[in-house]
């Protein structure tokens, strides 16, 4: 065997989901395609690479690959849509002694729990919209909140559970959406103030995080500002109006002052959550020019057609460059 460590590309390969909508499987399938692309890029770069799909558990998937001889390119998000599996997998990798790409279990657990992440951001002085968490429709209490609101599952990513009905304008609509999330996604709902402003995706990577070219969602096809959301359709359904009419401007046209403000908030968010390796911070800028952090994504999608690689490519890197850099940051 080659003395240099091999690389295990670890990813989930689910055949079903235990919650959510049937179309949510599109996000699962993206992970498989991304793993194939990363494995090919690293192989072309001269690494000894194997792909290890998680079908039962991470321990079984890694059994043939000792930690002393292999490092892990971690793309795993867990099986069958189970809650907090992404963090658990990172904790398992830590316990088993692997070097692995991306954030650790603590950061992944924090970023996955939207309420915990927002509390951490607020404690660090990072602007984030006002929010409440509701477990049932009967708990809905609008104290401290101003409509309209956007309502999301508290512990999902990839825009799962986010469609036009996620933006609510009154308590009755809020209660209905909380009920939908509790029933369909089997978790609490996060309701937060809707910032009707420009939306930016800020990709970062490195030890002292380097900002990649800024990306902005182009909402010009949507006259109603409350329809301007990155919904599940906008992210995953190519035939939808939302997907076809949410182009991304990268690099985004911003003033130097706004660019500095966004960069500062992005780095503060990275530190508050404890990101490692690479991440993406999503934010909206209000009419006063204040960037409000909507979400911090540890280990964001790095597929060839994804937003992170778009920013990477605008910075002059190839897909192979990106794969190698993220691996070497492990």
C-alpha positions, 0 to 999 in steps of 0.5 A, a space after each residue: 500500500 502507498 505510504 501516503 494516506 488514502 482518501 475516503 469520500 464519505 456520503 449518504 445514500 438513502 433509499 427513503 426518507 422518514 419525514 418531509 415531502 417525497 420530492 425532498 429526495 432530490 436533495 439526497 440525490 445531489 449528495 451522491 452526485 457531489 461525492 462522485 464529482 469530488 472522488 473523480 477530482 481527487 483521483 485526477 489530482 493523484 490521490 488514492 480515493 475510495 467512495 464509501 456510501 453510508 447505508 447502515 451507519 458510518 462505523 460500518 461504512 468506514 470499517 475497511 479503512 483504518 484511521 491511521 491509513 485514511 483520511 475522510 472527505 466528509 460529505 455525509 449528512 445522515 441517513 433517511 433524513 434523520 435529525 442531527 445525523 450530520 453532527 453525529 457523523 462528525 462526532 463519530 469521525 472525531 472519536 474514531 481518530 480520523 482527519 476529516 474535511 469541514 466542520 466538527 460536530 459541535 459547529 454542525 450541531 449548532 448550525 443545524 439547529 436554527 434557533 441555537 445558531 441564531 442565539 449564538 449569533 445574537 450573543 456575538 452581536 451579529 444582526 439576525 432577524 427576531 425569531 420565536 420557536 413553536 412546537 404546535 399551533 396552539 403555542 403560537 404567540 406573536 409577542 416580539 414578532 412583526 409580520 410578515 414572517 418566514 416559517 421554517 423547520 428548526 433543524 433542516 437545511 437545503 430549503 426543505 419545507 420552504 415554499 410560498 406558504 412559508 411566508 405568513 402575514 397573520 397569526 392564523 397563517 402562522 399557526 397553519 404553517 407551524 402545524 404543517 411543519 410539526 406534522 410533516 417534518 416532525 419538529 418545531 418551527 422557527 418563525 423569524 422576521 422577513 427582511 425584504 431586501 437584497 440577499 447575499 451568499 458569502 462563501 468562506 474557506 481557510 484557516 483565517 477565513 478568506 472571503 470568496 467573490 460575493 454572490 447575490 440572488 437576482 429577484 427582478 422577476 418577482 414583483 412582490 418582495 414577499 415572494 423573493 425566497 430561495 424556496 425548495 423549488 428555486 433550489 432543486 426543481 429545474 422546471 419550476 418558475 422559481 428555479 429559472 428566475 433566480 439567477 445569481 450575480 457573482 461577483 455581486 454589484 456592491 459598494 465598497 462600504 457594503 462589501 466591507 460590512 458584509 465581510 465583517 458580519 460573515 467573519 463574525 458569523 464564522 467565529 460565532 458558530 465555530 466553522 472550520 474549513 469552508 462555509 457559506 453565510 446567507 444574509 439579507 440587507 435591509 433598507 438601512 444597509 444592515 446585513 442580517 444573517 439568515 443562516 450559517 451553513 457549515 459544509 455547504 453544497 460543493 457540487 459542480 453546479 452549486 453556489 460555493 463552487 460558483 464563488 470558487 470558480 470566480 476566484 480563479 480555481 478549478 473544481 479540482 483545485 477546490 476539492 484539493 484545498 478543502 481536503 488539505 484544510 482537513 
